[in-house]
Amino acid sequence: MNFLGHLYFSNNDLDLMIANLFGDFCKGKSYQRYPKKIQDGVILHRSIDSFIDNHDKVKEIRTLLHKPLPKVAGIAIDLYFDHLLSKHWSRYHKVSYNDFLHSFYNHKSEYETLYPEHFQLFLKILREQKWMNHYPTPYGLKKSCEGVSKRISFENKLKNAPSLIKEFEGDLLSAFELYMEDAQLFFGPH
């Protein structure tokens, strides 16, 4: 899962949400020099990534998507699962999607100044541009795929993922639903 999935599985702990996102910016064991809350977020981030990467249904769908999206099928699944989570948010969370995002965007963590400058800049842009507000829409999925595609160091087809995976939408939805059922048991209810 991408940003939204990581926030969701942070169990409504706003400081943990930010620390969880930091997991993408933290290499190796460098997180161990930070306070426990940040360490917990990075560990949770890695646990979420591992859980989705090793989920049987997700592995199955990744194999299906390998031909149209070589090397980036897993990334496309992460982005599509965020799209599906945002679209079906009310099935998974008692707080409305907009209220959830509003709380996240407006929360300033007591740990924020401890993060590296590049992560603080990422948070600033994420809050200002409110990327996740668009996740439920086809436009939001398209923009997510285009944005991540540009950050990948090799030539890839991720920017075209929404049209390339059109025929697999039913498979993706059933994989997502099974994944969410299993992940909620593993990471806890919301």
Short mmCIF file of the C-alpha atoms (twelve columns), coordinates in Angstrom:
data_MODEL
# 
_entry.id   MODEL 
# 
loop_
_atom_site.group_PDB 
_atom_site.id 
_atom_site.type_symbol 
_atom_site.label_atom_id 
_atom_site.label_alt_id 
_atom_site.label_comp_id 
_atom_site.label_asym_id 
_atom_site.label_seq_id 
_atom_site.Cartn_x 
_atom_site.Cartn_y 
_atom_site.Cartn_z 
_atom_site.pdbx_PDB_model_num 
ATOM 1   C CA . MET A 1   0.000   0.000   0.000   1 
ATOM 2   C CA . ASN A 2   1.090   3.545   -0.510  1 
ATOM 3   C CA . PHE A 3   0.627   6.662   1.675   1 
ATOM 4   C CA . LEU A 4   -3.033  6.101   2.587   1 
ATOM 5   C CA . GLY A 5   -2.598  2.448   3.516   1 
ATOM 6   C CA . HIS A 6   0.292   3.338   5.785   1 
ATOM 7   C CA . LEU A 7   -1.759  6.034   7.491   1 
ATOM 8   C CA . TYR A 8   -4.724  3.705   7.865   1 
ATOM 9   C CA . PHE A 9   -2.745  0.946   9.570   1 
ATOM 10  C CA . SER A 10  -1.265  3.442   12.056  1 
ATOM 11  C CA . ASN A 11  -4.408  2.939   14.163  1 
ATOM 12  C CA . ASN A 12  -5.442  6.598   14.335  1 
ATOM 13  C CA . ASP A 13  -2.182  7.654   16.030  1 
ATOM 14  C CA . LEU A 14  -1.262  10.871  14.205  1 
ATOM 15  C CA . ASP A 15  2.396   10.914  15.304  1 
ATOM 16  C CA . LEU A 16  2.714   7.264   14.272  1 
ATOM 17  C CA . MET A 17  1.190   8.106   10.865  1 
ATOM 18  C CA . ILE A 18  3.953   10.606  10.167  1 
ATOM 19  C CA . ALA A 19  6.626   8.228   11.490  1 
ATOM 20  C CA . ASN A 20  5.141   5.463   9.332   1 
ATOM 21  C CA . LEU A 21  5.495   7.607   6.197   1 
ATOM 22  C CA . PHE A 22  9.104   8.258   7.198   1 
ATOM 23  C CA . GLY A 23  9.723   4.549   6.564   1 
ATOM 24  C CA . ASP A 24  10.085  5.286   2.828   1 
ATOM 25  C CA . PHE A 25  12.804  7.839   3.577   1 
ATOM 26  C CA . CYS A 26  14.797  5.816   6.066   1 
ATOM 27  C CA . LYS A 27  17.470  3.324   4.999   1 
ATOM 28  C CA . GLY A 28  18.817  0.382   6.958   1 
ATOM 29  C CA . LYS A 29  18.983  0.830   10.696  1 
ATOM 30  C CA . SER A 30  19.389  4.621   10.657  1 
ATOM 31  C CA . TYR A 31  15.914  4.897   12.237  1 
ATOM 32  C CA . GLN A 32  17.327  3.544   15.506  1 
ATOM 33  C CA . ARG A 33  18.820  6.934   16.397  1 
ATOM 34  C CA . TYR A 34  15.331  8.479   16.611  1 
ATOM 35  C CA . PRO A 35  12.851  8.435   19.514  1 
ATOM 36  C CA . LYS A 36  10.777  5.290   20.042  1 
ATOM 37  C CA . LYS A 37  7.651   6.691   18.320  1 
ATOM 38  C CA . ILE A 38  9.605   7.259   15.098  1 
ATOM 39  C CA . GLN A 39  11.247  3.842   15.389  1 
ATOM 40  C CA . ASP A 40  7.814   2.267   15.857  1 
ATOM 41  C CA . GLY A 41  6.554   4.039   12.717  1 
ATOM 42  C CA . VAL A 42  9.449   2.834   10.565  1 
ATOM 43  C CA . ILE A 43  9.060   -0.721  11.884  1 
ATOM 44  C CA . LEU A 44  5.308   -0.581  11.197  1 
ATOM 45  C CA . HIS A 45  5.973   0.743   7.689   1 
ATOM 46  C CA . ARG A 46  8.301   -2.150  6.935   1 
ATOM 47  C CA . SER A 47  5.850   -4.622  8.432   1 
ATOM 48  C CA . ILE A 48  3.026   -3.311  6.195   1 
ATOM 49  C CA . ASP A 49  5.283   -3.527  3.127   1 
ATOM 50  C CA . SER A 50  6.316   -7.071  4.016   1 
ATOM 51  C CA . PHE A 51  2.730   -8.136  4.687   1 
ATOM 52  C CA . ILE A 52  1.459   -6.963  1.313   1 
ATOM 53  C CA . ASP A 53  4.494   -8.276  -0.571  1 
ATOM 54  C CA . ASN A 54  4.015   -11.744 0.931   1 
ATOM 55  C CA . HIS A 55  0.235   -11.959 0.811   1 
ATOM 56  C CA . ASP A 56  -0.745  -14.925 -1.403  1 
ATOM 57  C CA . LYS A 57  -3.570  -13.138 -3.250  1 
ATOM 58  C CA . VAL A 58  -1.381  -10.084 -3.851  1 
ATOM 59  C CA . LYS A 59  1.433   -12.270 -5.196  1 
ATOM 60  C CA . GLU A 60  -1.093  -13.875 -7.535  1 
ATOM 61  C CA . ILE A 61  -2.294  -10.524 -8.884  1 
ATOM 62  C CA . ARG A 62  1.302   -9.261  -9.177  1 
ATOM 63  C CA . THR A 63  2.001   -12.217 -11.490 1 
ATOM 64  C CA . LEU A 64  -1.048  -11.269 -13.587 1 
ATOM 65  C CA . LEU A 65  0.124   -7.665  -13.886 1 
ATOM 66  C CA . HIS A 66  3.751   -8.500  -14.630 1 
ATOM 67  C CA . LYS A 67  3.256   -8.653  -18.409 1 
ATOM 68  C CA . PRO A 68  1.574   -5.237  -18.852 1 
ATOM 69  C CA . LEU A 69  3.676   -3.653  -16.068 1 
ATOM 70  C CA . PRO A 70  7.096   -5.309  -15.922 1 
ATOM 71  C CA . LYS A 71  9.205   -4.363  -12.881 1 
ATOM 72  C CA . VAL A 72  6.462   -2.095  -11.468 1 
ATOM 73  C CA . ALA A 73  3.476   -4.415  -10.989 1 
ATOM 74  C CA . GLY A 74  3.924   -4.322  -7.198  1 
ATOM 75  C CA . ILE A 75  4.037   -0.526  -7.164  1 
ATOM 76  C CA . ALA A 76  0.905   -0.380  -9.337  1 
ATOM 77  C CA . ILE A 77  -0.868  -2.654  -6.843  1 
ATOM 78  C CA . ASP A 78  0.162   -0.411  -3.936  1 
ATOM 79  C CA . LEU A 79  -1.232  2.642   -5.701  1 
ATOM 80  C CA . TYR A 80  -4.397  0.881   -6.826  1 
ATOM 81  C CA . PHE A 81  -5.016  -0.461  -3.306  1 
ATOM 82  C CA . ASP A 82  -4.788  3.109   -1.951  1 
ATOM 83  C CA . HIS A 83  -7.309  4.106   -4.637  1 
ATOM 84  C CA . LEU A 84  -9.641  1.282   -3.578  1 
ATOM 85  C CA . LEU A 85  -9.203  2.017   0.136   1 
ATOM 86  C CA . SER A 86  -10.137 5.663   -0.422  1 
ATOM 87  C CA . LYS A 87  -13.110 4.694   -2.631  1 
ATOM 88  C CA . HIS A 88  -14.459 2.218   -0.085  1 
ATOM 89  C CA . TRP A 89  -13.259 4.102   2.993   1 
ATOM 90  C CA . SER A 90  -16.555 3.972   4.898   1 
ATOM 91  C CA . ARG A 91  -16.388 0.152   4.895   1 
ATOM 92  C CA . TYR A 92  -13.065 0.261   6.746   1 
ATOM 93  C CA . HIS A 93  -13.083 3.321   9.010   1 
ATOM 94  C CA . LYS A 94  -15.668 4.969   11.234  1 
ATOM 95  C CA . VAL A 95  -14.319 8.504   10.601  1 
ATOM 96  C CA . SER A 96  -15.194 9.980   7.197   1 
ATOM 97  C CA . TYR A 97  -12.413 10.077  4.615   1 
ATOM 98  C CA . ASN A 98  -12.344 13.882  4.506   1 
ATOM 99  C CA . ASP A 99  -12.269 14.201  8.300   1 
ATOM 100 C CA . PHE A 100 -9.502  11.597  8.548   1 
ATOM 101 C CA . LEU A 101 -7.367  13.463  6.008   1 
ATOM 102 C CA . HIS A 102 -8.147  16.832  7.594   1 
ATOM 103 C CA . SER A 103 -6.885  15.564  10.964  1 
ATOM 104 C CA . PHE A 104 -3.737  14.179  9.386   1 
ATOM 105 C CA . TYR A 105 -2.947  17.258  7.282   1 
ATOM 106 C CA . ASN A 106 -3.436  19.603  10.254  1 
ATOM 107 C CA . HIS A 107 -1.450  17.609  12.790  1 
ATOM 108 C CA . LYS A 108 2.012   18.871  13.638  1 
ATOM 109 C CA . SER A 109 3.973   16.155  15.385  1 
ATOM 110 C CA . GLU A 110 6.137   17.010  18.369  1 
ATOM 111 C CA . TYR A 111 8.858   14.995  16.576  1 
ATOM 112 C CA . GLU A 112 8.666   16.869  13.294  1 
ATOM 113 C CA . THR A 113 11.820  18.939  13.744  1 
ATOM 114 C CA . LEU A 114 13.811  15.739  14.342  1 
ATOM 115 C CA . TYR A 115 13.160  14.450  10.829  1 
ATOM 116 C CA . PRO A 116 15.627  15.168  8.003   1 
ATOM 117 C CA . GLU A 117 14.945  18.260  5.951   1 
ATOM 118 C CA . HIS A 118 13.940  16.323  2.801   1 
ATOM 119 C CA . PHE A 119 11.231  14.467  4.743   1 
ATOM 120 C CA . GLN A 120 9.984   17.694  6.328   1 
ATOM 121 C CA . LEU A 121 9.732   19.177  2.816   1 
ATOM 122 C CA . PHE A 122 7.808   16.096  1.635   1 
ATOM 123 C CA . LEU A 123 5.325   16.537  4.524   1 
ATOM 124 C CA . LYS A 124 4.918   20.234  3.732   1 
ATOM 125 C CA . ILE A 125 4.123   19.509  0.066   1 
ATOM 126 C CA . LEU A 126 1.840   16.572  0.943   1 
ATOM 127 C CA . ARG A 127 -0.144  18.835  3.282   1 
ATOM 128 C CA . GLU A 128 -0.285  21.807  0.941   1 
ATOM 129 C CA . GLN A 129 -1.212  19.880  -2.199  1 
ATOM 130 C CA . LYS A 130 -3.476  17.386  -0.406  1 
ATOM 131 C CA . TRP A 131 -2.641  14.579  -2.836  1 
ATOM 132 C CA . MET A 132 -4.723  11.991  -1.009  1 
ATOM 133 C CA . ASN A 133 -7.928  14.021  -1.452  1 
ATOM 134 C CA . HIS A 134 -7.883  12.883  -5.089  1 
ATOM 135 C CA . TYR A 135 -7.201  9.187   -4.422  1 
ATOM 136 C CA . PRO A 136 -10.852 8.051   -4.800  1 
ATOM 137 C CA . THR A 137 -11.058 9.411   -8.361  1 
ATOM 138 C CA . PRO A 138 -9.630  8.060   -11.630 1 
ATOM 139 C CA . TYR A 139 -7.757  11.388  -11.888 1 
ATOM 140 C CA . GLY A 140 -6.149  10.793  -8.489  1 
ATOM 141 C CA . LEU A 141 -5.024  7.302   -9.455  1 
ATOM 142 C CA . LYS A 142 -3.604  8.620   -12.740 1 
ATOM 143 C CA . LYS A 143 -1.704  11.443  -10.992 1 
ATOM 144 C CA . SER A 144 -0.328  9.022   -8.368  1 
ATOM 145 C CA . CYS A 145 0.939   6.668   -11.051 1 
ATOM 146 C CA . GLU A 146 2.492   9.522   -13.040 1 
ATOM 147 C CA . GLY A 147 4.161   11.005  -9.966  1 
ATOM 148 C CA . VAL A 148 5.675   7.742   -8.754  1 
ATOM 149 C CA . SER A 149 6.713   6.800   -12.304 1 
ATOM 150 C CA . LYS A 150 8.836   9.954   -12.536 1 
ATOM 151 C CA . ARG A 151 10.680  9.069   -9.307  1 
ATOM 152 C CA . ILE A 152 11.672  5.592   -10.496 1 
ATOM 153 C CA . SER A 153 15.240  5.488   -11.759 1 
ATOM 154 C CA . PHE A 154 14.536  3.200   -14.740 1 
ATOM 155 C CA . GLU A 155 12.237  3.381   -17.762 1 
ATOM 156 C CA . ASN A 156 8.793   2.069   -16.765 1 
ATOM 157 C CA . LYS A 157 5.123   1.919   -17.760 1 
ATOM 158 C CA . LEU A 158 3.673   2.928   -14.403 1 
ATOM 159 C CA . LYS A 159 2.287   6.232   -15.717 1 
ATOM 160 C CA . ASN A 160 0.041   4.148   -18.002 1 
ATOM 161 C CA . ALA A 161 -1.024  1.712   -15.258 1 
ATOM 162 C CA . PRO A 162 -4.663  2.872   -14.980 1 
ATOM 163 C CA . SER A 163 -5.365  1.939   -18.613 1 
ATOM 164 C CA . LEU A 164 -3.067  -1.117  -18.624 1 
ATOM 165 C CA . ILE A 165 -4.807  -2.712  -15.632 1 
ATOM 166 C CA . LYS A 166 -8.375  -1.916  -16.705 1 
ATOM 167 C CA . GLU A 167 -9.079  -5.563  -17.607 1 
ATOM 168 C CA . PHE A 168 -7.859  -6.698  -14.165 1 
ATOM 169 C CA . GLU A 169 -10.040 -4.372  -12.057 1 
ATOM 170 C CA . GLY A 170 -12.273 -7.226  -10.825 1 
ATOM 171 C CA . ASP A 171 -9.223  -9.292  -9.843  1 
ATOM 172 C CA . LEU A 172 -7.685  -6.277  -8.111  1 
ATOM 173 C CA . LEU A 173 -10.865 -5.565  -6.144  1 
ATOM 174 C CA . SER A 174 -11.184 -9.149  -4.905  1 
ATOM 175 C CA . ALA A 175 -7.450  -9.235  -4.020  1 
ATOM 176 C CA . PHE A 176 -7.833  -5.925  -2.181  1 
ATOM 177 C CA . GLU A 177 -10.852 -7.125  -0.187  1 
ATOM 178 C CA . LEU A 178 -9.098  -10.322 0.874   1 
ATOM 179 C CA . TYR A 179 -5.913  -8.429  1.684   1 
ATOM 180 C CA . MET A 180 -7.809  -5.911  3.834   1 
ATOM 181 C CA . GLU A 181 -9.591  -8.684  5.705   1 
ATOM 182 C CA . ASP A 182 -6.275  -10.391 6.497   1 
ATOM 183 C CA . ALA A 183 -4.382  -7.149  7.185   1 
ATOM 184 C CA . GLN A 184 -7.035  -5.920  9.622   1 
ATOM 185 C CA . LEU A 185 -6.680  -9.152  11.572  1 
ATOM 186 C CA . PHE A 186 -2.906  -8.765  11.552  1 
ATOM 187 C CA . PHE A 187 -2.581  -5.028  12.270  1 
ATOM 188 C CA . GLY A 188 -5.764  -4.531  14.274  1 
ATOM 189 C CA . PRO A 189 -9.210  -3.025  13.639  1 
ATOM 190 C CA . HIS A 190 -9.917  0.667   13.038  1 
# 
